[in-house]
Amino acid sequence: MMMKILVLSSSLNPQSRSEELAKICDAQLRKGSEVRFLTLKDYSLQGRDLYAPLQSEDYRQLHQFVSEADGLVLVSPVHNWSCGAELKRFIEIVGTTSPEGTVRGAFFDKVVTFVNTAGVPHSYTAFLETATSMMIDFKCIINPYHVFVTNSDWEEGNLNAAAMARLTKSMSVFLELVCLLKARTYRSDWEI
């Protein structure tokens, strides 16, 4: 059974290491899945209030891509001990249900893997705040094998063997979770 996977690079940095990681994830996942690679550099979700971006074509495309995916790989740099603001804004906007209820948040019941880059290893758990909100709000299944890569994991522009092994295991567990959960019989929605 073909799985639909979305790999999202959320960094806006032109020389982004997290985008390099996203491309590595994309290459590994293509071996048995239908994968869509997106970078937030190509989209704008700006607006003065939460609902303004819901009128844009960029929002409609992103909402459709997330809705169609069985699993998501969300790649972000770590800033201030958390996932980057671009990723959090993406989740907030694409996860929004319109005031009149005609558009439902796109993240419900997705299997999600977080991939983070940071300068130093101290912020290993930085993804947890975002993961917890997705688990509680959208009933996402969070892959416990998240990927965390620091500057010391790169050698001459490539991931070292230990970091590549962690990433490969994470993608393998992610695909297994997506495959197993495609047969689920429930569908979640806002419960509070």
Buried (B, 14 or more C-beta within 10 A) or exposed (E): EEBBBBBBBBBBEEEBBBBBBBBBBBEBBEEEBBBBBBBBBEBEBEBEEEEEBBEBEBBEEBBEBBBEBBBBBBBBBBBEEBBBEBBBBBBBBBBBBEEEEEBBBBBBBBBBBBBBBBEEEEBBBBBBEBBEBBBEBBBBBBBEBBBBBBEEBBEEEEBEEEBBEBBBEBBEBBBEBBBEBBEEEEEBEEEE
